[in-house]
Amino acid sequence: MIVAQPKPIKEILEMVKDKKKLLVVGCKGCVTVCNVGGAKEVGILAASLRIARKRSGQEIQVDEHTLERQCDPEYVDELKDIIGDYDAVISIACGVGPQFLSERYPSTRIFPGVNTQFMGGAVEHGVWSERCAGCGTCVVHYFGGLCPIARCSKSLLNGPCGGSSHGKCEISKDVECIWDTIVRKMTEQGRLTELIEFRPPKSWTTARDGGPRKMIREELVK
Amino acid sequence: MNDFKPQILAFCCSNCASSAANVAEGMKKALPDNVKIVQVPCTGRIEILHLLKPFEEGADGVYVAGCQEDSCQYVNGIAKAAKRVAQVKKMLEELDIEPDRIRLFHLSAGKGQEYVEAACEMVEKVKALGPFLPA
């Protein structure tokens, strides 16, 4: 899933300081699963905004709405009859959401209510960890099912580097050296020699280095 | 300021705090009339939004009265409530609101006296802080 975290409330209050009628829009996709942008969090942000403005003596109307997803036009369309009633919208979807809303409703001010962090998963309840860098050419099968691009601090494809110590990365004792884990796992699987097989340099043209990406699946295009 | 009568909302566990309330009643001890009670089957069910809503509606203080840490009938309900109360304290601080306006009390079924004292303590604390909303 795409993992995000809430923006500081003061930053959001500053963004909307001159607005009197707001719509907070959540998303039932990834940000619901990581407890940052679903219907529950829409309610919490809306309540926080109302409390802050009441305390400062500046009343505000904050309404709440949660879309099935903010990254699909058919769901974004759901707002077309109500969005014009608001001075601004706060989207608490990942960074895709506020952009889809901005593109669909160009005359409405759209503010992001969360900071998108990474693609990852929940390693335990309340703890998320990065797993994918979206490089566009998956190579995890060469590395024991573990991604050194997303999980090595240097994205090394030929680690570990000299900064690996007792299974930890030199940047922090809290960061696992994924190359240590890869080597141990490949050793356990009797596949260590696969790591010294020659492979041509990875092409990064499918990653961000190739510019903004777009994917077209002809069989799905109407 | 001293005429100020704070409006307090208390979320009370129906297992321990409510039994404590019965004990208090037997002792002829009553809660201050400005403390309103919402009984919940377990404090673990109280969400952050439940704790924020009373402030939005004009309450001056909120507290949760639940079990001792090791005696929750649902194992860890009170631990969950404690984390949520702590989170709301942080949220209030971020909004420049006194975090002492929300609090958690650990009670048990026989503690009628403590049940009333918790309410009185909260009333006094919030009275000292003043009204939540500007006049």
Interface residues (C-beta under 8 A of the other chain):
Chain A: P8 I9 K10 K40 G43 I44 A47 S48 R50 I51 A52 K54 R55 G57
Chain B: E47 I48 L49 L52 K53 F55 E56 M91 E94 L95 D96 I97 F132 L133 P134
